[in-house]
Amino acid sequence: MGDKNATWTVNSPQANNSSQTNSPYHKNSIYVFTPAGNSEKLTLCLIVSTLGITGFLGNCSIFYFLSKIKKRNGTQSNPFVRSLNLYIRSLSLSDLLMCAVGAPLLCINVSSDVFQSGWPCKIARYLQFVFPAATINTLVVTSLEKFLSTRNVLQRPMSTRKVRNIILYAWLLGLLLMMPASAAYDGIRVDLNNSHFTVICKNNENFYPFRLTLIVLPIQYVLPTVFVFFVNINLSITLWNSIKRQSVAIAVKNSFKAQLRAKRIKGTTLLVALTFGFITPFSFFLGNMVYTQIVKPRRDFSTSYMFRYGSGIFVFLSPVINFTIFFSQMNDFRQFLKKTLKIQRSGK
């Protein structure tokens, strides 16, 4: 049997109970494991593995670097700088967990039967969904806080304790909201033709009496992404105006205030860059998801399968982009990596 099938039919969410399906030819059907092409699957796994390893190592180094920053000097002890470090640590944590957990799960899912049905399917989907959700929620609160600060709604930066609590709530919202979304996933039987069928871990639209994806998709993904995008466009314009005025601020008598102002501009610029580093590739993943849900394009099984899993490449691309942005923007981070590598080499 070839890898491509002109027509295929989803019959039942029950992976191992063929009596549940109404297909007239299921009794003598032969099970095959997701016939989407071995070379295509191998290529997908290689790309995801490369991005996952790079993103994991890069964001581990960012997280470790931020945890080692000394808070003795006046600049680092400033509430704005401390909250900035907390935001970036949260983003790097979600990125490294996404690479450490999500990337291996995706490769295992496309190459074996382990997570195709039942609780393994639900748990795998939950672990793949929850870290991008935590990232989006963190970006929402980060963007909102910075936007309100530029509009003088917040007269002073929030305390470190408040920022830590807000980030915690953002993570909890993602953890809780992804539970009902993942519960609807199960092994879905797909009749490829009159002699072969397969089982894939897919959303069962009949699990709830309503289409939960029409609620979760806009609330957790679409609306926050649009909000973060437009807020950061506005922040970019504000930053551009601030940078043009910075030359005047450098000449002020109080060098500490000038240094702190420059640090704020640089820190906010870094946050905006990191935000677009996630939002831009994630928008392609989200666009494919929304398009598939609304239009429901007719594709052969192999094409549909590879589109669904291949779009995950955009999700794992963002941790690599964010590491690259942080590396290029932060001279202290580059010096830290150089020093760390030098110590390891001298130790050998």
C-alpha positions as a Markdown table, in Angstrom:
| # | Residue | x | y | z |
|---|---|---|---|---|
| 1 | Met | 0.0 | 0.0 | 0.0 |
| 2 | Gly | 1.3 | 3.5 | -0.9 |
| 3 | Asp | 1.9 | 6.3 | 1.5 |
| 4 | Lys | -0.6 | 8.6 | -0.1 |
| 5 | Asn | -4.3 | 7.9 | 0.0 |
| 6 | Ala | -6.8 | 9.9 | -2.0 |
| 7 | Thr | -9.6 | 9.4 | 0.5 |
| 8 | Trp | -9.7 | 8.6 | 4.1 |
| 9 | Thr | -12.5 | 8.5 | 6.7 |
| 10 | Val | -12.5 | 9.2 | 10.4 |
| 11 | Asn | -14.8 | 6.6 | 12.0 |
| 12 | Ser | -14.4 | 6.2 | 15.7 |
| 13 | Pro | -12.6 | 7.6 | 18.7 |
| 14 | Gln | -12.2 | 4.1 | 20.1 |
| 15 | Ala | -8.8 | 2.8 | 19.0 |
| 16 | Asn | -9.2 | -0.9 | 19.8 |
| 17 | Asn | -12.9 | -1.5 | 19.5 |
| 18 | Ser | -13.8 | -2.0 | 15.8 |
| 19 | Ser | -17.4 | -2.6 | 16.7 |
| 20 | Gln | -17.8 | 1.1 | 17.5 |
| 21 | Thr | -17.3 | 2.1 | 13.9 |
| 22 | Asn | -20.0 | 2.2 | 11.2 |
| 23 | Ser | -17.6 | 1.5 | 8.4 |
| 24 | Pro | -19.0 | -1.3 | 6.2 |
| 25 | Tyr | -15.6 | -2.8 | 5.5 |
| 26 | His | -13.8 | -2.5 | 8.9 |
| 27 | Lys | -14.1 | -6.2 | 9.9 |
| 28 | Asn | -11.3 | -7.4 | 7.6 |
| 29 | Ser | -9.3 | -4.2 | 7.7 |
| 30 | Ile | -5.6 | -4.4 | 8.4 |
| 31 | Tyr | -4.0 | -2.0 | 10.8 |
| 32 | Val | -1.0 | 0.1 | 9.6 |
| 33 | Phe | 0.9 | 2.6 | 11.6 |
| 34 | Thr | 0.3 | 6.1 | 10.2 |
| 35 | Pro | 1.3 | 5.7 | 6.6 |
| 36 | Ala | 2.8 | 9.2 | 6.1 |
| 37 | Gly | 6.1 | 8.2 | 4.7 |
| 38 | Asn | 9.2 | 7.0 | 6.6 |
| 39 | Ser | 11.5 | 9.5 | 5.0 |
| 40 | Glu | 9.2 | 12.4 | 5.7 |
| 41 | Lys | 8.9 | 11.3 | 9.4 |
| 42 | Leu | 12.6 | 11.0 | 9.7 |
| 43 | Thr | 13.2 | 14.4 | 8.3 |
| 44 | Leu | 10.6 | 15.9 | 10.6 |
| 45 | Cys | 12.2 | 14.2 | 13.6 |
| 46 | Leu | 15.7 | 15.4 | 12.7 |
| 47 | Ile | 14.6 | 19.0 | 12.3 |
| 48 | Val | 12.6 | 19.0 | 15.5 |
| 49 | Ser | 15.4 | 17.3 | 17.4 |
| 50 | Thr | 18.0 | 19.8 | 16.2 |
| 51 | Leu | 15.7 | 22.7 | 17.1 |
| 52 | Gly | 14.9 | 21.1 | 20.5 |
| 53 | Ile | 18.5 | 20.4 | 21.5 |
| 54 | Thr | 19.6 | 23.9 | 20.4 |
| 55 | Gly | 16.7 | 25.6 | 22.1 |
| 56 | Phe | 17.1 | 23.6 | 25.3 |
| 57 | Leu | 20.8 | 24.2 | 25.7 |
| 58 | Gly | 20.4 | 27.9 | 24.8 |
| 59 | Asn | 17.6 | 28.6 | 27.2 |
| 60 | Cys | 19.2 | 26.6 | 30.0 |
| 61 | Ser | 22.2 | 28.9 | 29.7 |
| 62 | Ile | 19.9 | 32.0 | 29.8 |
| 63 | Phe | 18.1 | 30.7 | 32.8 |
| 64 | Tyr | 21.4 | 29.9 | 34.6 |
| 65 | Phe | 22.9 | 33.3 | 33.7 |
| 66 | Leu | 19.9 | 35.2 | 35.0 |
| 67 | Ser | 19.9 | 33.2 | 38.3 |
| 68 | Lys | 23.6 | 34.1 | 38.8 |
| 69 | Ile | 23.2 | 37.8 | 38.3 |
| 70 | Lys | 24.4 | 39.7 | 41.4 |
| 71 | Lys | 21.9 | 42.2 | 42.8 |
| 72 | Arg | 24.4 | 44.3 | 44.8 |
| 73 | Asn | 24.8 | 47.2 | 42.4 |
| 74 | Gly | 22.1 | 49.9 | 42.2 |
| 75 | Thr | 21.1 | 49.0 | 38.6 |
| 76 | Gln | 20.5 | 45.3 | 39.2 |
| 77 | Ser | 18.5 | 46.0 | 42.4 |
| 78 | Asn | 16.2 | 48.4 | 40.7 |
| 79 | Pro | 12.6 | 47.0 | 40.6 |
| 80 | Phe | 12.3 | 47.5 | 36.8 |
| 81 | Val | 15.5 | 45.4 | 36.2 |
| 82 | Arg | 14.5 | 42.7 | 38.7 |
| 83 | Ser | 11.0 | 42.4 | 37.2 |
| 84 | Leu | 12.6 | 42.3 | 33.7 |
| 85 | Asn | 14.8 | 39.4 | 34.8 |
| 86 | Leu | 11.8 | 37.5 | 36.2 |
| 87 | Tyr | 9.9 | 37.9 | 32.9 |
| 88 | Ile | 12.9 | 36.6 | 30.9 |
| 89 | Arg | 13.5 | 33.7 | 33.3 |
| 90 | Ser | 9.8 | 32.7 | 32.9 |
| 91 | Leu | 10.1 | 32.8 | 29.1 |
| 92 | Ser | 13.3 | 30.8 | 29.1 |
| 93 | Leu | 11.9 | 28.3 | 31.5 |
| 94 | Ser | 8.8 | 27.6 | 29.4 |
| 95 | Asp | 11.0 | 27.5 | 26.3 |
| 96 | Leu | 13.5 | 25.0 | 27.7 |
| 97 | Leu | 10.7 | 22.8 | 29.1 |
| 98 | Met | 8.9 | 22.9 | 25.7 |
| 99 | Cys | 12.1 | 21.7 | 24.1 |
| 100 | Ala | 12.9 | 19.1 | 26.7 |
| 101 | Val | 9.4 | 17.6 | 26.8 |
| 102 | Gly | 7.5 | 18.6 | 23.7 |
| 103 | Ala | 10.2 | 17.8 | 21.1 |
| 104 | Pro | 10.9 | 14.2 | 22.3 |
| 105 | Leu | 7.1 | 13.6 | 22.6 |
| 106 | Leu | 6.5 | 14.7 | 19.0 |
| 107 | Cys | 9.3 | 12.5 | 17.6 |
| 108 | Ile | 8.0 | 9.5 | 19.6 |
| 109 | Asn | 4.5 | 10.2 | 18.5 |
| 110 | Val | 5.3 | 10.1 | 14.8 |
| 111 | Ser | 7.7 | 7.1 | 15.0 |
| 112 | Ser | 5.8 | 4.7 | 17.4 |
| 113 | Asp | 2.4 | 3.6 | 18.6 |
| 114 | Val | 3.1 | 4.6 | 22.2 |
| 115 | Phe | 1.0 | 7.8 | 22.4 |
| 116 | Gln | -1.7 | 7.0 | 19.9 |
| 117 | Ser | -4.7 | 6.4 | 22.2 |
| 118 | Gly | -6.0 | 6.5 | 25.7 |
| 119 | Trp | -4.3 | 8.3 | 28.6 |
| 120 | Pro | -0.9 | 8.3 | 26.9 |
| 121 | Cys | -2.5 | 10.3 | 24.1 |
| 122 | Lys | -4.1 | 12.8 | 26.5 |
| 123 | Ile | -1.0 | 13.2 | 28.6 |
| 124 | Ala | 1.3 | 13.7 | 25.6 |
| 125 | Arg | -1.0 | 16.3 | 24.2 |
| 126 | Tyr | -1.3 | 18.1 | 27.5 |
| 127 | Leu | 2.5 | 18.3 | 27.9 |
| 128 | Gln | 2.8 | 19.6 | 24.3 |
| 129 | Phe | 0.1 | 22.3 | 24.8 |
| 130 | Val | 0.9 | 23.6 | 28.3 |
| 131 | Phe | 4.3 | 25.2 | 27.8 |
| 132 | Pro | 3.3 | 27.3 | 24.7 |
| 133 | Ala | 0.2 | 28.3 | 26.6 |
| 134 | Ala | 2.4 | 29.4 | 29.6 |
| 135 | Thr | 4.6 | 31.4 | 27.3 |
| 136 | Ile | 1.6 | 33.2 | 25.7 |
| 137 | Asn | 0.1 | 34.0 | 29.1 |
| 138 | Thr | 3.5 | 35.4 | 30.3 |
| 139 | Leu | 3.8 | 37.5 | 27.2 |
| 140 | Val | 0.3 | 38.9 | 27.8 |
| 141 | Val | 1.0 | 40.1 | 31.3 |
| 142 | Thr | 4.5 | 41.3 | 30.4 |
| 143 | Ser | 3.2 | 43.3 | 27.4 |
| 144 | Leu | 0.3 | 44.7 | 29.5 |
| 145 | Glu | 2.6 | 45.8 | 32.3 |
| 146 | Lys | 5.1 | 47.5 | 30.0 |
| 147 | Phe | 2.3 | 49.2 | 28.0 |
| 148 | Leu | 0.7 | 50.6 | 31.2 |
| 149 | Ser | 4.2 | 51.8 | 32.4 |
| 150 | Thr | 4.7 | 53.7 | 29.2 |
| 151 | Arg | 1.3 | 55.3 | 29.5 |
| 152 | Asn | 2.0 | 56.4 | 33.1 |
| 153 | Val | -0.9 | 54.3 | 34.4 |
| 154 | Leu | 1.6 | 52.6 | 36.7 |
| 155 | Gln | 3.3 | 55.4 | 38.5 |
| 156 | Arg | 6.1 | 53.1 | 39.6 |
| 157 | Pro | 7.3 | 49.6 | 38.6 |
| 158 | Met | 5.6 | 46.7 | 40.3 |
| 159 | Ser | 7.4 | 45.1 | 43.1 |
| 160 | Thr | 9.3 | 41.8 | 42.5 |
| 161 | Arg | 6.7 | 39.9 | 44.7 |
| 162 | Lys | 3.8 | 41.2 | 42.6 |
| 163 | Val | 5.6 | 40.3 | 39.3 |
| 164 | Arg | 6.4 | 36.8 | 40.6 |
| 165 | Asn | 2.7 | 36.3 | 41.6 |
| 166 | Ile | 1.4 | 37.5 | 38.2 |
| 167 | Ile | 3.8 | 35.1 | 36.4 |
| 168 | Leu | 2.7 | 32.3 | 38.6 |
| 169 | Tyr | -1.0 | 33.0 | 37.9 |
| 170 | Ala | -0.2 | 33.1 | 34.1 |
| 171 | Trp | 1.4 | 29.6 | 34.4 |
| 172 | Leu | -1.6 | 28.3 | 36.5 |
| 173 | Leu | -4.1 | 29.6 | 33.9 |
| 174 | Gly | -2.2 | 27.7 | 31.1 |
| 175 | Leu | -2.0 | 24.6 | 33.3 |
| 176 | Leu | -5.7 | 24.6 | 34.1 |
| 177 | Leu | -7.1 | 25.6 | 30.7 |
| 178 | Met | -5.1 | 22.9 | 28.8 |
| 179 | Met | -6.6 | 20.1 | 31.0 |
| 180 | Pro | -10.1 | 20.1 | 29.4 |
| 181 | Ala | -8.6 | 20.7 | 26.0 |
| 182 | Ser | -6.3 | 17.7 | 26.3 |
| 183 | Ala | -9.0 | 15.5 | 27.8 |
| 184 | Ala | -10.9 | 15.5 | 24.4 |
| 185 | Tyr | -7.9 | 13.8 | 22.6 |
| 186 | Asp | -8.0 | 10.1 | 22.0 |
| 187 | Gly | -7.2 | 7.4 | 19.5 |
| 188 | Ile | -9.2 | 8.1 | 16.4 |
| 189 | Arg | -9.7 | 5.3 | 13.9 |
| 190 | Val | -9.1 | 6.3 | 10.3 |
| 191 | Asp | -10.2 | 4.1 | 7.4 |
| 192 | Leu | -7.6 | 4.7 | 4.7 |
| 193 | Asn | -9.3 | 2.5 | 2.1 |
| 194 | Asn | -11.4 | -0.6 | 2.0 |
| 195 | Ser | -8.6 | -2.8 | 3.3 |
| 196 | His | -6.4 | -0.7 | 5.7 |
| 197 | Phe | -7.0 | 1.6 | 8.7 |
| 198 | Thr | -4.8 | 3.4 | 11.2 |
| 199 | Val | -5.2 | 5.1 | 14.6 |
| 200 | Ile | -4.1 | 8.7 | 15.3 |
| 201 | Cys | -4.1 | 10.7 | 18.5 |
| 202 | Lys | -6.5 | 13.5 | 17.5 |
| 203 | Asn | -9.1 | 15.8 | 19.0 |
| 204 | Asn | -12.5 | 14.0 | 19.3 |
| 205 | Glu | -15.1 | 16.7 | 18.5 |
| 206 | Asn | -17.9 | 14.6 | 20.0 |
| 207 | Phe | -16.2 | 14.3 | 23.4 |
| 208 | Tyr | -18.1 | 17.4 | 24.7 |
| 209 | Pro | -21.7 | 18.4 | 23.8 |
| 210 | Phe | -20.1 | 21.5 | 22.2 |
| 211 | Arg | -17.0 | 22.2 | 20.2 |
| 212 | Leu | -14.5 | 23.1 | 22.9 |
| 213 | Thr | -11.9 | 24.1 | 20.3 |
| 214 | Leu | -14.1 | 27.1 | 19.4 |
| 215 | Ile | -13.7 | 28.3 | 23.0 |
| 216 | Val | -10.1 | 27.4 | 23.8 |
| 217 | Leu | -8.6 | 28.3 | 20.5 |
| 218 | Pro | -9.7 | 32.0 | 20.6 |
| 219 | Ile | -9.3 | 32.5 | 24.4 |
| 220 | Gln | -5.9 | 30.9 | 24.8 |
| 221 | Tyr | -4.3 | 31.4 | 21.4 |
| 222 | Val | -5.9 | 33.8 | 18.9 |
| 223 | Leu | -7.0 | 36.7 | 21.1 |
| 224 | Pro | -3.8 | 36.8 | 23.3 |
| 225 | Thr | -1.6 | 36.5 | 20.2 |
| 226 | Val | -3.4 | 39.5 | 18.5 |
| 227 | Phe | -3.3 | 41.5 | 21.7 |
| 228 | Val | 0.4 | 40.9 | 22.3 |
| 229 | Phe | 1.2 | 41.7 | 18.6 |
| 230 | Phe | -0.5 | 45.1 | 18.6 |
| 231 | Val | 0.7 | 46.1 | 22.1 |
| 232 | Asn | 4.3 | 45.4 | 21.1 |
| 233 | Ile | 3.9 | 47.3 | 17.9 |
| 234 | Asn | 2.8 | 50.3 | 20.0 |
| 235 | Leu | 5.7 | 49.6 | 22.4 |
| 236 | Ser | 8.1 | 49.6 | 19.5 |
| 237 | Ile | 7.0 | 53.0 | 18.4 |
| 238 | Thr | 7.3 | 54.3 | 21.9 |
| 239 | Leu | 10.8 | 52.8 | 22.2 |
| 240 | Trp | 11.9 | 54.4 | 18.9 |
| 241 | Asn | 10.9 | 57.9 | 20.2 |
| 242 | Ser | 12.7 | 57.2 | 23.5 |
| 243 | Ile | 15.9 | 56.2 | 21.8 |
| 244 | Lys | 15.8 | 59.4 | 19.8 |
| 245 | Arg | 15.6 | 61.3 | 23.1 |
| 246 | Gln | 18.2 | 59.2 | 24.8 |
| 247 | Ser | 21.1 | 61.3 | 23.5 |
| 248 | Val | 19.8 | 64.3 | 25.4 |
| 249 | Ala | 19.3 | 62.2 | 28.5 |
| 250 | Ile | 22.9 | 60.9 | 28.5 |
| 251 | Ala | 24.1 | 64.5 | 29.1 |
| 252 | Val | 22.2 | 64.9 | 32.4 |
| 253 | Lys | 24.2 | 65.5 | 35.5 |
| 254 | Asn | 23.0 | 62.4 | 37.4 |
| 255 | Ser | 24.9 | 59.6 | 35.6 |
| 256 | Phe | 23.0 | 56.9 | 37.6 |
| 257 | Lys | 19.6 | 58.1 | 36.3 |
| 258 | Ala | 21.0 | 58.2 | 32.7 |
| 259 | Gln | 22.4 | 54.6 | 33.1 |
| 260 | Leu | 19.1 | 53.4 | 34.5 |
| 261 | Arg | 17.1 | 55.1 | 31.7 |
| 262 | Ala | 19.4 | 53.4 | 29.2 |
| 263 | Lys | 18.9 | 50.1 | 31.0 |
| 264 | Arg | 15.1 | 50.4 | 30.8 |
| 265 | Ile | 15.2 | 51.2 | 27.1 |
| 266 | Lys | 17.5 | 48.3 | 26.4 |
| 267 | Gly | 15.5 | 45.9 | 28.6 |
| 268 | Thr | 12.2 | 46.9 | 27.1 |
| 269 | Thr | 13.7 | 46.6 | 23.6 |
| 270 | Leu | 14.9 | 43.1 | 24.5 |
| 271 | Leu | 11.5 | 42.1 | 25.8 |
| 272 | Val | 9.8 | 43.3 | 22.6 |
| 273 | Ala | 12.3 | 41.5 | 20.5 |
| 274 | Leu | 11.8 | 38.2 | 22.5 |
| 275 | Thr | 8.1 | 38.7 | 22.2 |
| 276 | Phe | 8.2 | 38.9 | 18.4 |
| 277 | Gly | 10.7 | 36.0 | 18.4 |
| 278 | Phe | 7.9 | 33.9 | 19.8 |
| 279 | Ile | 4.8 | 35.5 | 18.2 |
| 280 | Thr | 6.1 | 35.5 | 14.6 |
| 281 | Pro | 6.8 | 31.7 | 14.2 |
| 282 | Phe | 3.9 | 30.8 | 16.5 |
| 283 | Ser | 1.5 | 32.8 | 14.2 |
| 284 | Phe | 2.3 | 30.4 | 11.3 |
| 285 | Phe | 1.5 | 27.4 | 13.6 |
| 286 | Leu | -1.7 | 29.1 | 14.8 |
| 287 | Gly | -2.7 | 30.1 | 11.3 |
| 288 | Asn | -2.5 | 26.5 | 10.1 |
| 289 | Met | -4.5 | 25.4 | 13.1 |
| 290 | Val | -7.3 | 28.0 | 12.6 |
| 291 | Tyr | -7.3 | 27.3 | 8.8 |
| 292 | Thr | -7.7 | 23.6 | 9.4 |
| 293 | Gln | -10.5 | 24.1 | 12.0 |
| 294 | Ile | -12.5 | 26.5 | 9.9 |
| 295 | Val | -11.9 | 25.5 | 6.2 |
| 296 | Lys | -11.3 | 21.8 | 6.9 |
| 297 | Pro | -9.3 | 21.3 | 3.6 |
| 298 | Arg | -9.5 | 18.0 | 1.8 |
| 299 | Arg | -6.1 | 16.5 | 1.8 |
| 300 | Asp | -4.8 | 13.0 | 1.5 |
| 301 | Phe | -3.9 | 11.3 | 4.8 |
| 302 | Ser | -0.1 | 11.7 | 4.3 |
| 303 | Thr | -0.3 | 15.4 | 3.5 |
| 304 | Ser | -2.8 | 16.1 | 6.3 |
| 305 | Tyr | -0.6 | 14.2 | 8.9 |
| 306 | Met | 2.6 | 16.0 | 7.9 |
| 307 | Phe | 0.9 | 19.4 | 7.9 |
| 308 | Arg | -0.4 | 18.8 | 11.4 |
| 309 | Tyr | 2.9 | 17.6 | 12.9 |
| 310 | Gly | 5.2 | 19.7 | 10.6 |
| 311 | Ser | 3.6 | 22.9 | 11.8 |
| 312 | Gly | 5.1 | 22.1 | 15.2 |
| 313 | Ile | 8.5 | 23.1 | 13.7 |
| 314 | Phe | 7.4 | 26.7 | 14.0 |
| 315 | Val | 6.7 | 26.2 | 17.8 |
| 316 | Phe | 10.2 | 24.8 | 18.4 |
| 317 | Leu | 11.8 | 27.5 | 16.2 |
| 318 | Ser | 10.9 | 30.2 | 18.7 |
| 319 | Pro | 13.2 | 29.0 | 21.6 |
| 320 | Val | 16.1 | 29.0 | 19.1 |
| 321 | Ile | 15.2 | 32.5 | 17.9 |
| 322 | Asn | 14.9 | 33.8 | 21.4 |
| 323 | Phe | 18.3 | 32.4 | 22.4 |
| 324 | Thr | 19.8 | 34.1 | 19.3 |
| 325 | Ile | 18.2 | 37.4 | 20.2 |
| 326 | Phe | 19.4 | 37.2 | 23.8 |
| 327 | Phe | 22.9 | 36.3 | 22.7 |
| 328 | Ser | 23.1 | 39.1 | 20.2 |
| 329 | Gln | 21.6 | 41.8 | 22.5 |
| 330 | Met | 23.3 | 41.0 | 25.8 |
| 331 | Asn | 27.1 | 41.5 | 25.9 |
| 332 | Asp | 27.1 | 40.3 | 29.6 |
| 333 | Phe | 25.6 | 37.0 | 28.5 |
| 334 | Arg | 28.2 | 36.6 | 25.8 |
| 335 | Gln | 31.0 | 37.2 | 28.2 |
| 336 | Phe | 29.4 | 34.8 | 30.7 |
| 337 | Leu | 29.3 | 32.0 | 28.1 |
| 338 | Lys | 32.9 | 32.8 | 27.0 |
| 339 | Lys | 34.1 | 32.6 | 30.6 |
| 340 | Thr | 32.1 | 29.4 | 31.3 |
| 341 | Leu | 33.5 | 27.7 | 28.3 |
| 342 | Lys | 37.1 | 28.9 | 29.2 |
| 343 | Ile | 36.7 | 27.4 | 32.7 |
| 344 | Gln | 35.5 | 24.1 | 31.3 |
| 345 | Arg | 38.4 | 23.9 | 28.9 |
| 346 | Ser | 41.0 | 24.7 | 31.5 |
| 347 | Gly | 39.4 | 22.1 | 33.8 |
| 348 | Lys | 40.2 | 19.4 | 31.2 |
